[in-house]
């Protein structure tokens, strides 16, 4: 039974590769990890996840790169596609859900917002206040929640280091 399954997979892989060639798709340059999937016990690893684009898109838009990120709790590594020719502009202001679990966050934001003095027209004042609040919240976040993030990051780094040594 094992032999017929392998033959089936090889035939399916060949068909898929033929399809990719027929529709003129190409792999985007990959950076980071060599493999995108790992068997839980580490006995197998492969590059099954990837980003494909048309040759037409490559010739029109130019350089894109796929970044293979470290694996978290999944067997698969996340892949981020970055287009080096597009400037997406200003990054929006974001808040994490865990912030609202802290009873002092609203008071902190209200007090900091009220204490800021920025002169200028309305949109400029809003932009500057948000920019300053964002910087202040980054510090606040690290002081209040950084230990949780650091602990998780340490464990994740240890796992990824072990996987990289096996390569």
C-alpha positions in Angstrom: 0.0 0.0 0.0 2.9 2.4 0.8 4.4 2.0 -2.7 1.1 2.8 -4.5 0.6 5.9 -2.3 4.1 7.2 -3.2 3.5 6.6 -6.9 0.2 8.5 -6.7 2.0 11.4 -5.0 4.8 11.5 -7.5 2.3 11.5 -10.4 0.2 14.2 -8.8 3.4 16.3 -8.2 4.3 16.0 -11.8 0.8 17.0 -12.9 0.9 20.0 -10.6 4.4 21.1 -11.9 3.2 20.7 -15.5 0.2 22.9 -14.6 2.5 25.6 -13.2 4.6 25.6 -16.3 1.5 25.7 -18.6 0.0 28.8 -16.9 3.5 30.4 -16.8 3.8 30.8 -13.1 7.1 31.2 -11.3 8.4 30.9 -7.7 9.2 34.2 -6.1 12.6 34.6 -4.5 12.6 32.9 -1.1 14.5 34.3 1.9 14.7 32.8 5.4 14.2 29.2 6.2 14.8 26.5 3.6 11.7 24.5 4.5 8.1 25.5 5.1 6.7 22.4 6.7 8.1 20.2 9.5 6.8 16.8 10.8 6.2 17.1 14.5 8.9 14.6 15.4 11.4 16.3 13.1 11.8 13.2 10.9 10.7 15.1 7.8 10.7 18.6 6.4 9.9 20.0 3.0 9.1 23.1 1.1 5.4 22.6 0.3 4.3 26.2 0.9 5.3 28.8 -1.6 4.2 31.9 -3.5 3.7 31.7 -7.3 3.2 34.6 -9.6 2.7 35.0 -13.3 5.7 35.9 -15.5 3.6 38.8 -16.7 3.4 40.2 -13.1 7.1 39.8 -12.7 7.9 41.7 -15.9 5.4 44.5 -15.0 5.9 44.9 -11.3 9.5 43.8 -10.7 10.9 42.5 -7.6 9.0 40.6 -4.9 10.4 38.4 -2.2 8.8 35.7 -0.1 10.0 35.6 3.5 9.7 32.3 5.3 9.1 33.1 9.0 9.8 31.0 12.0 7.4 28.3 12.9 5.1 28.9 15.9 2.7 26.3 17.0 1.8 25.1 13.5 3.7 22.5 11.4 3.8 25.1 8.7 5.9 28.3 8.6 4.1 31.5 7.6 5.2 33.2 4.4 5.1 36.9 3.9 5.2 38.3 0.3 6.9 41.7 0.1 6.7 43.8 -3.0 9.9 45.9 -3.1 8.5 48.3 -5.6 5.3 49.4 -3.7 5.3 52.0 -0.9 2.2 51.3 1.2 2.6 54.6 3.1 1.7 55.4 6.6 1.1 52.4 9.0 -2.2 52.7 10.8 -2.5 53.0 14.6 -3.3 49.6 16.2 -4.3 48.4 19.7 -3.9 44.8 21.0 -6.9 43.1 22.6 -4.8 42.2 25.7 -4.4 46.0 26.5 -8.1 46.2 27.4 -7.6 43.5 30.1 -5.5 46.0 32.0 -7.7 48.2 34.1 -5.4 51.2 33.9 -5.1 51.5 30.2 -8.0 53.8 29.6 -6.9 56.1 32.4 -3.4 56.1 31.0 -4.5 57.0 27.5 -7.0 59.7 28.7 -4.4 61.3 31.0 -1.6 61.2 28.3 -3.9 62.5 25.6 -5.1 65.4 27.8 -1.6 66.3 28.8 -0.3 66.7 25.2 -0.2 70.2 23.8 0.1 70.4 20.1 -0.6 73.5 18.1 -1.7 73.6 14.5 -4.7 72.8 12.3 -7.0 69.9 13.3 -5.6 67.1 11.2 -2.0 67.9 12.1 -2.8 68.0 15.9 -4.6 64.6 15.6 -1.7 63.1 13.6 0.9 64.3 16.1 -1.1 63.2 19.1 -1.6 59.7 17.7 2.1 59.5 16.8 3.1 60.5 20.4 0.5 58.2 21.9 1.8 55.3 19.8 5.3 55.8 21.0 4.1 56.1 24.7 2.0 52.9 24.3 4.9 51.0 23.0 6.8 51.7 26.2 3.7 51.1 28.3 3.1 47.7 26.5 6.7 46.5 27.1 6.5 47.5 30.8 3.1 45.8 31.3 3.0 42.8 28.9 6.6 42.5 27.7 7.5 39.7 30.0 4.8 37.5 28.4 5.9 38.3 24.9 9.6 37.8 25.8 9.0 34.4 27.4 7.0 33.2 24.4 9.7 34.6 22.1 12.5 32.9 24.0 10.7 29.5 23.8 10.0 30.0 20.1 13.6 31.0 19.4 14.9 27.8 21.2 12.5 25.6 19.1 13.6 27.4 15.8 17.3 27.1 16.7 16.9 23.3 17.3 15.1 22.9 14.0 17.8 24.9 12.1 20.6 22.6 13.6 18.9 19.6 12.2 19.0 21.0 8.6 
